[in-house]
């Protein structure tokens, strides 16, 4: 089962990077315009990022096995379409569909691990998840260059997509046999309004990040980024309204009110931004700044990616304290690697060593944060965690390339020295990694209180800390639905289980909030409002 799920994630991640080295061949053979070439790369990323949360919820509603198989089938057929595309426009369209298929299948992987495995088995599965994520990046980067250079039967770039077809067919058969059958989900509907609002908000955020840099950051890019903020606020309001009315929202936005979850996601976005920024800036520096070959530029980052893949399996066998410290310590190792490059250690030997250290650090930060999220959030929220985590990775990586790529290019133009621009950019990356370590340390602290979230209060729901840690509220189907209730979300309960419809079933009368007075913990000095 696990091999079938990880195989789909492997294909989806390989195709994020595999096309980059094929762009010159695509341009020459299809006579594609610069705009088409950009969309061939970014169209996949856009569709992938926009549909991860929707795909995770669709798996919860229609069945994870059914959704995974559908996504894998779409990905395989669209890969065939990419490989046979007669022109640039067709290839762009096929790549967008391919990204959508990848989102459908990848969004089921983390959910499947969280609801199927527990304890030591889950930690081993998460270690394999991290390892496959790292290996797929290495293979994607290397495979593209090998297949394009081989020019199999004069087909040029086409094998980078066609190779997915036989692999996809094998995975379809294996997944059909080994993935467990879906349970009866009852009459549940997808929140189409939420899908539309979230897709629009993500498009407004991601589109300028992937297109704005090459376009020179025109006015529409900044306008789109600004418009994404009210779009996300509108989505959050719509989801709260659906939950308040007893419906089934696309995403339980109240989950983001948990301090540990919010900090973990932000810190993961920051470290992902640093990693993707390094890959992008390093490639520019080596080829454009130092005049190195594309082969050299492609092989050097393997030191980072290969060591990244080692951290997950190692942490899967580690103790609880080690897993808790892994994320902040890993982020600090990333900062050490960036600081070494900023200090001028930029020869090949030093770069390989520092990239190896950075890879170990990022692997520990990634695995530690992932373990924290899956262990601290109830299984009923598995689809929400999967969608949020994977979307965070895509948005964080895209943002890192956009921000630090722009910084590096601006510094190069200003200083006229590639070494100085590369060093300064890495100094900023080191500072960002230290900030990520601080966020991860805060996220890893156990919550002193169990928050309950008052629906309709604040942009993401307001947490009132009036319930003593360790207290429980028993879910009851007899509790009133609608506006006269307060949804409770146990935080950090080892045996806590929130029903699938957490907003409506894990509930208590609103009078509970009224009866809980504001209190101050004298030892901590923190006020806990109960109103």
CORNOR-V279552 format. One record per residue. RES is the residue in one small letter. PSI is psi in whole degrees, -180 to 180 (NA if undefined). Layout:
res = <RES,RES>
psi = <PSI,PSI>
//
This chain:
res = <x,x,x,x,x,x,x,x,x,x,x,x,x,x,x,x,x,x,x,x,x,x,x,x,x,x,x,x,x,x,x,x,x,x,x,x,x,x,x,x,x,x,x,x,x,x,x,x,x,x,x,x,x,x,x,x,x,x,x,x,x,x,x,x,x,x,x,x,x,x,x,x,x,x,x,x,x,x,x,x,x,x,x,x,x,x,x,x,x,x,x,x,x,x,x,x,x,x,x,x,x,x,x,x,x,x,x,x,x,x,x,x,x,x,x,x,x,x,x,x,x,x,x,x,x,x,x,x,x,x,x,x,x,x,x,x,x,x,x,x,x,x,x,x,x,x,x,x,x,x,x,x,x,x,x,x,x,x,x,x,x,x,x,x,x,x,x,x,x,x,x,x,x,x,x,x,x,x,x,x,x,x,x,x,x,x,x,x,x,x,x,x,x,x,x,x,x,x,x,x,x,x,x,x,x,x,x,x,x,x,x,x,x,x,x,x,x,x,x,x,x,x,x,x,x,x,x,x,x,x,x,x,x,x,x,x,x,x,x,x,x,x,x,x,x,x,x,x,x,x,x,x,x,x,x,x,x,x,x,x,x,x,x,x,x,x,x,x,x,x,x,x,x,x,x,x,x,x,x,x,x,x,x,x,x,x,x,x,x,x,x,x,x,x,x,x,x,x,x,x,x,x,x,x,x,x,x,x,x,x,x,x,x,x,x,x,x,x,x,x,x,x,x,x,x,x,x,x,x,x,x,x,x,x,x,x,x,x,x,x,x,x,x,x,x,x,x,x,x,x,x,x,x,x,x,x,x,x,x,x,x,x,x,x,x,x,x,x,x,x,x,x,x,x,x,x,x,x,x,x,x,x,x,x,x,x,x,x,x,x,x,x,x,x,x,x,x,x,x,x,x,x,x,x,x,x,x,x,x,x,x,x,x,x,x,x,x,x,x,x,x,x,x,x,x,x,x,x,x,x,x,x,x,x,x,x,x,x,x,x,x,x,x,x,x,x,x,x,x,x,x,x,x,x,x,x,x,x,x,x,x,x,x,x,x,x,x,x,x,x,x,x,x,x,x,x,x,x,x,x,x,x,x,x,x,x,x,x,x,x,x,x,x,x,x,x,x,x,x,x,x,x,x,x,x,x,x,x,x,x,x,x,x,x,x,x,x,x,x,x,x,x,x,x,x,x,x,x,x,x,x>
psi = <-51,-40,-38,-44,-47,-27,-41,-41,-38,-49,-45,-39,-33,-41,-3,-40,-22,-28,-19,-46,-12,-5,-45,-41,-40,-42,-45,-38,-31,-7,42,145,168,-37,-41,-41,-40,-40,-27,-36,-51,-24,-40,-47,-41,-52,-40,-50,-38,-27,3,-46,-43,-41,-40,-43,-37,-38,-36,-35,-51,-12,130,-39,-47,-43,-41,-47,-39,-45,-41,-39,-44,-43,-44,-46,-40,-30,-40,-42,-39,-45,-26,5,128,-16,174,-39,-45,-41,-39,-47,-43,-37,-37,-45,-39,-42,-38,-42,-41,-40,-41,-43,-41,-34,-16,-16,-55,-38,-46,-40,-43,-37,-16,-38,156,155,-132,-37,-38,-40,-39,-39,-40,-34,-43,-37,-48,-42,-45,-38,-42,-45,-38,-34,-42,-49,-40,-41,-41,-40,-40,-46,-40,-47,-40,-42,-35,-30,57,119,30,20,-5,-117,-16,-37,-22,-25,-39,-27,-22,-25,-55,-36,-43,-40,-44,-43,-36,-45,-48,-42,-39,-34,-44,-25,137,149,150,145,161,119,-7,-169,84,143,149,135,88,-34,-43,-39,-46,-46,-42,-42,-42,-44,-44,-37,-44,-31,-47,-38,-50,-27,-36,-21,-23,-37,-49,-26,-1,25,64,176,-36,-28,-45,-38,-39,-44,-42,-40,-22,-29,-55,-27,-43,-38,-40,-39,-45,-43,-43,-40,-38,-39,-42,-46,-40,-33,8,12,-169,98,157,-39,137,89,-21,-21,-31,-12,-15,122,-44,-42,-48,-45,-38,-42,-42,-45,-36,-38,-39,-46,-36,-39,-42,-41,-50,-35,-42,-48,-43,-50,-38,-43,-43,-44,-45,-42,-52,-36,-43,-8,22,163,161,-30,-46,-44,-30,-31,-32,-43,-9,-28,-40,-51,-38,-42,-29,-40,-16,-26,-41,-56,-36,-43,-27,-24,1,167,174,-42,-42,-42,-35,-36,-13,-44,-56,-38,-39,-43,-36,-35,-39,-43,-38,-44,-48,-40,-37,-42,-42,-29,-5,4,79,14,167,-46,-47,-40,-43,-45,-48,-38,-36,-43,-44,-38,-43,-43,-47,-37,-43,-42,-43,-52,-41,-42,-42,-43,-41,-46,-46,-26,-25,-10,135,154,-27,-21,15,-43,-37,-44,-44,-49,-45,-44,-49,-37,-39,-41,-46,-46,-42,-46,-43,-41,-38,-44,-45,-47,-54,-26,-42,-41,-47,-46,-39,-41,-37,-44,-35,-44,-28,6,120,-41,-44,-43,-42,-42,-45,-41,-41,-29,-41,-39,-36,-43,-41,-38,-37,-42,-40,-39,-41,-43,-41,-36,-42,-40,-31,-9,134,144,134,-20,159,112,144,146,120,119,140,5,117,169,-29,15,144,132,131,125,72,1,125,145,131,-13,153,150,125,125,142,132,-15,-8,149,145,165,-148,-23,50,166,123,132,140,102,136,115,9,120,-33,13,136,119,131,163,-41,70,-34,-32,-29,-35,77,160,157,149,-21,-24,-41,-36,-35,-13,108,158,139,157,129,105,-34,-39,-23,22,135,138,93,139,16,NA>
//
